[in-house]
Amino acid sequence: MVHSNGIKSEVKTITVLGTGIIGAPVAANLQKHKFEVRAWNRTRSKAEKLQSVGVTVFETPLEAVQDTDVIISLLKDGPVVLEVMQSVKESLSKGTIWIQMSTVGTNIDELASFANQHELIFYDAPVQGTKQPAEQGQLIILVSGPTQYRERMEPIFEAIGKRTVWVSEKPGTSSRLKLALNSWVFALTHGVAESLTIAKELGVDPALVVDVVTGGPMDNTYFQQKAKAILTDDYTTSFSVANAVKDAQLVVTAMEKEAIQVDITRAGLQRFQRAVDKGHGDKDMAASGLVGEKGE
């Protein structure tokens, strides 16, 4: 049913733009929860595997969004999201719901402006979580947007996440919160990596660091995961170093505009960039542990 304001009363069809590490499992979980899911990815082969679970894959984003109820964008960055949305504007209908889940920093304001211009119902909804939580439908979703459609949105979020945090009615608030959260994630990542390197270079078994921390007040699941990756030299990607560079730069740029010095995030950005320069860009960001040894 479509109301006089152009807003549909129920959601049946969802188009996912971007089927990378997060986008692909999001599309699969939505399909699993009985939505009719469409998908597009710039590299089509990354989307084609979703056909086996019933997702319809399209050649172009313009085709993918035609007559859809909801658009979810999970693309590389803000400029790419805007470029893709501009390419489909001829197919956008008043009242279409757009859930913007990419990490875009303060570029969210430009995307919100585009949504307003085209009379879309816009939700700024970045996620906390990487590959495994996405696959398990256990993401934490940070939502800013109009609460009057909350009942319609909740089944979508429940299909892909374990918790939805309604941050604000003002789009942009969630993306700003995500920058703060990412700064903490990056600090944890580098902290684990550097601690294990210090032990190793001082002639101490780095596994002892993990042994001492385990079960104490400094212990957490993230510490255990990243420490295990470094100790076993297994950098299977949950969140790549290259993406960490992009997201750390978003934090630094946002704080530069506020004239705030973020020493830890800036230093961490440089460390991630060293990892990229050493050829580790496609590895998990735990590869921060590969650039702290002698000669690096």
C-alpha positions as CSV (number, residue, x, y, z in Angstrom):
1,M,0.0,0.0,0.0
2,V,1.2,3.5,-0.8
3,H,-0.1,6.5,1.2
4,S,-0.9,9.9,-0.4
5,N,2.6,11.2,0.7
6,G,4.3,8.5,-1.4
7,I,5.4,6.5,1.6
8,K,4.8,2.7,1.5
9,S,3.1,1.2,4.5
10,E,5.2,-2.0,4.4
11,V,8.6,-3.1,3.2
12,K,8.9,-6.1,0.8
13,T,11.7,-5.3,-1.6
14,I,15.2,-4.2,-0.4
15,T,18.1,-3.2,-2.7
16,V,21.6,-3.6,-1.3
17,L,24.2,-1.4,-3.1
18,G,27.7,-2.8,-2.3
19,T,28.3,-6.5,-1.5
20,G,31.7,-6.5,0.2
21,I,32.6,-7.9,3.6
22,I,29.6,-6.4,5.3
23,G,27.2,-5.9,2.3
24,A,27.1,-9.5,1.2
25,P,26.1,-11.0,4.5
26,V,23.6,-8.2,5.1
27,A,21.9,-9.1,1.8
28,A,22.0,-12.8,2.6
29,N,20.5,-12.3,6.1
30,L,17.7,-10.0,4.7
31,Q,16.8,-12.7,2.1
32,K,16.8,-15.3,4.9
33,H,14.3,-13.2,6.8
34,K,11.9,-13.3,3.8
35,F,12.5,-9.9,2.2
36,E,12.9,-9.8,-1.5
37,V,16.5,-8.7,-1.9
38,R,18.2,-7.2,-4.9
39,A,21.9,-6.5,-5.0
40,W,24.5,-4.6,-7.1
41,N,28.2,-4.4,-6.8
42,R,30.7,-2.6,-9.0
43,T,32.6,-5.9,-9.3
44,R,29.7,-8.2,-10.3
45,S,31.5,-11.4,-9.3
46,K,31.4,-10.4,-5.7
47,A,27.6,-10.2,-5.8
48,E,26.9,-13.3,-7.9
49,K,27.5,-15.7,-5.0
50,L,24.4,-14.3,-3.4
51,Q,22.3,-15.8,-6.2
52,S,22.6,-19.2,-4.5
53,V,20.6,-17.9,-1.5
54,G,17.9,-16.3,-3.7
55,V,19.2,-12.7,-4.0
56,T,18.6,-11.2,-7.5
57,V,21.8,-9.6,-8.8
58,F,21.6,-6.7,-11.2
59,E,24.1,-5.4,-13.8
60,T,23.6,-1.7,-12.9
61,P,22.5,0.2,-9.8
62,L,19.8,1.9,-11.8
63,E,18.1,-1.4,-12.6
64,A,18.6,-2.6,-9.0
65,V,16.7,0.3,-7.4
66,Q,13.7,0.5,-9.7
67,D,10.4,0.1,-7.8
68,T,12.3,-0.9,-4.6
69,D,10.9,-0.1,-1.1
70,V,14.3,0.3,0.6
71,I,17.8,1.1,-0.6
72,I,20.7,0.1,1.7
73,S,24.1,1.6,0.7
74,L,27.2,-0.3,1.9
75,L,29.9,1.2,-0.3
76,K,33.5,2.3,0.1
77,D,33.2,5.9,1.2
78,G,31.0,9.0,1.0
79,P,32.0,10.2,-2.5
80,V,31.3,6.7,-3.9
81,V,27.9,6.5,-2.2
82,L,27.0,9.9,-3.6
83,E,28.2,9.0,-7.1
84,V,26.1,5.8,-7.1
85,M,23.0,7.5,-5.7
86,Q,23.3,10.3,-8.3
87,S,23.5,7.7,-11.0
88,V,20.1,6.2,-9.9
89,K,18.2,9.5,-9.2
90,E,16.0,9.0,-12.2
91,S,14.6,5.8,-10.6
92,L,14.1,7.3,-7.1
93,S,10.6,7.7,-5.9
94,K,9.3,10.1,-3.3
95,G,9.0,8.2,0.0
96,T,11.6,5.5,-0.8
97,I,13.6,4.6,2.3
98,W,17.3,5.0,2.1
99,I,19.4,3.4,4.8
100,Q,23.0,4.7,4.6
101,M,25.2,2.1,6.4
102,S,28.7,2.9,4.9
103,T,31.3,4.6,7.2
104,V,31.4,8.1,5.6
105,G,32.3,10.4,8.5
106,T,31.0,14.0,8.1
107,N,30.3,13.4,4.4
108,I,27.0,12.1,5.8
109,D,25.7,15.7,5.6
110,E,26.1,15.8,1.9
111,L,24.2,12.5,1.6
112,A,21.4,13.7,3.8
113,S,21.1,16.8,1.6
114,F,20.8,14.6,-1.4
115,A,18.1,12.5,0.3
116,N,16.2,15.7,1.2
117,Q,16.4,17.0,-2.3
118,H,14.8,13.8,-3.7
119,E,12.3,13.5,-0.8
120,L,13.7,10.2,0.4
121,I,13.2,8.9,4.0
122,F,16.8,8.9,5.1
123,Y,18.4,6.9,7.9
124,D,22.0,7.4,8.9
125,A,22.8,3.9,10.2
126,P,26.5,2.8,10.3
127,V,27.3,-0.5,12.0
128,Q,29.6,-1.7,14.7
129,G,31.0,-5.1,13.8
130,T,33.0,-6.8,11.0
131,K,32.8,-9.9,8.9
132,Q,31.8,-12.6,11.5
133,P,29.2,-10.5,13.3
134,A,27.7,-9.5,9.9
135,E,27.6,-13.2,8.8
136,Q,25.9,-14.1,12.1
137,G,23.4,-11.2,12.0
138,Q,25.0,-9.8,15.1
139,L,25.9,-6.3,14.1
140,I,25.2,-3.3,16.3
141,I,23.3,-0.7,14.3
142,L,23.5,3.0,15.1
143,V,20.5,4.7,13.7
144,S,19.7,8.4,13.3
145,G,16.5,9.3,11.4
146,P,12.7,9.8,11.7
147,T,11.2,7.7,14.5
148,Q,7.7,7.8,13.1
149,Y,8.7,4.9,10.8
150,R,10.5,2.9,13.5
151,E,8.1,0.0,13.5
152,R,8.7,-0.5,9.8
153,M,12.4,-0.3,10.2
154,E,12.9,-2.6,13.1
155,P,12.3,-5.9,11.1
156,I,15.1,-4.8,8.8
157,F,17.5,-4.1,11.6
158,E,16.6,-7.2,13.5
159,A,17.4,-9.3,10.4
160,I,21.0,-8.1,10.3
161,G,21.8,-7.1,13.9
162,K,21.6,-8.1,17.5
163,R,21.0,-4.6,18.8
164,T,19.8,-1.3,17.4
165,V,20.7,1.9,19.1
166,W,18.4,4.8,18.2
167,V,20.8,7.6,18.5
168,S,19.0,10.7,17.3
169,E,16.3,11.9,14.9
170,K,19.0,14.0,13.2
171,P,20.9,12.2,10.4
172,G,24.6,12.6,10.8
173,T,24.7,12.0,14.6
174,S,25.3,8.2,14.1
175,S,28.1,8.7,11.6
176,R,29.8,11.1,14.1
177,L,29.3,8.5,16.9
178,K,30.9,5.9,14.6
179,L,34.0,8.1,14.3
180,A,34.4,8.1,18.1
181,L,33.9,4.3,18.2
182,N,36.4,3.7,15.5
183,S,39.1,5.7,17.3
184,W,38.6,3.3,20.2
185,V,38.8,0.2,18.0
186,F,42.0,1.5,16.3
187,A,43.6,2.2,19.7
188,L,42.8,-1.3,20.9
189,T,44.2,-2.8,17.7
190,H,47.5,-1.0,17.9
191,G,47.7,-1.5,21.6
192,V,47.5,-5.3,21.3
193,A,50.0,-5.3,18.4
194,E,52.5,-3.0,20.1
195,S,52.3,-4.8,23.4
196,L,53.1,-8.2,21.8
197,T,55.9,-6.7,19.8
198,I,57.5,-5.1,22.9
199,A,57.5,-8.5,24.7
200,K,59.0,-10.3,21.7
201,E,61.7,-7.7,21.1
202,L,62.7,-7.8,24.8
203,G,63.1,-11.6,24.7
204,V,59.8,-12.5,26.4
205,D,57.3,-14.9,24.9
206,P,54.5,-12.6,23.7
207,A,51.9,-15.3,24.6
208,L,52.6,-14.5,28.2
209,V,51.0,-11.1,27.6
210,V,47.8,-12.8,26.7
211,D,48.1,-15.2,29.6
212,V,48.4,-12.4,32.2
213,V,45.6,-10.3,30.7
214,T,43.1,-13.3,30.3
215,G,40.4,-13.2,32.9
216,G,41.4,-9.9,34.3
217,P,40.0,-6.3,34.1
218,M,41.9,-5.6,30.8
219,D,40.6,-8.7,29.0
220,N,37.9,-8.6,26.3
221,T,36.9,-10.6,23.3
222,Y,38.5,-8.2,20.9
223,F,41.8,-8.4,22.6
224,Q,41.7,-12.2,22.4
225,Q,40.8,-12.2,18.7
226,K,43.5,-9.8,17.6
227,A,46.2,-11.3,19.9
228,K,45.4,-14.7,18.4
229,A,45.7,-13.4,14.9
230,I,49.1,-11.9,15.6
231,L,50.5,-14.8,17.5
232,T,49.3,-17.3,14.8
233,D,50.3,-15.1,11.9
234,D,46.7,-15.4,10.6
235,Y,45.5,-12.2,9.0
236,T,42.3,-13.4,7.4
237,T,40.4,-10.2,6.8
238,S,37.6,-9.2,9.1
239,F,38.4,-5.5,8.4
240,S,41.2,-4.6,6.2
241,V,44.2,-2.4,6.8
242,A,43.3,-0.4,3.7
243,N,39.8,0.3,5.1
244,A,41.3,1.2,8.5
245,V,43.4,3.8,6.8
246,K,40.3,5.3,5.2
247,D,38.3,5.3,8.4
248,A,41.2,6.6,10.6
249,Q,41.6,9.5,8.0
250,L,37.9,10.3,8.4
251,V,38.5,10.7,12.2
252,V,41.6,12.9,11.7
253,T,39.9,15.1,9.1
254,A,36.8,15.6,11.2
255,M,38.9,16.6,14.2
256,E,41.0,19.0,12.1
257,K,37.9,20.9,11.2
258,E,37.2,21.2,15.0
259,A,40.8,22.2,15.7
260,I,41.2,19.2,18.0
261,Q,44.4,17.3,18.1
262,V,43.9,13.5,18.1
263,D,47.4,12.2,18.8
264,I,46.6,8.5,19.2
265,T,44.4,8.2,16.1
266,R,46.9,10.2,14.0
267,A,49.8,8.0,15.1
268,G,47.6,4.9,14.4
269,L,46.8,6.2,10.9
270,Q,50.6,6.5,10.2
271,R,51.1,2.9,11.5
272,F,48.3,1.5,9.3
273,Q,49.7,3.4,6.3
274,R,53.1,1.8,6.9
275,A,51.3,-1.6,6.8
276,V,49.8,-0.6,3.5
277,D,53.1,0.6,2.1
278,K,54.6,-2.8,3.1
279,G,52.0,-4.6,1.1
280,H,49.6,-5.6,3.9
281,G,46.6,-3.5,2.8
282,D,44.3,-6.4,2.1
283,K,45.1,-8.2,5.4
284,D,43.1,-7.8,8.6
285,M,44.0,-4.7,10.5
286,A,45.7,-6.9,13.1
287,A,48.5,-6.7,10.6
288,S,49.5,-3.6,12.5
289,G,51.5,-6.2,14.3
290,L,53.7,-6.7,11.2
291,V,55.1,-3.2,11.2
292,G,56.5,-2.9,14.6
293,E,59.5,-5.2,14.4
294,K,63.2,-4.4,13.8
295,G,63.9,-2.7,10.5
296,E,60.3,-1.5,10.0
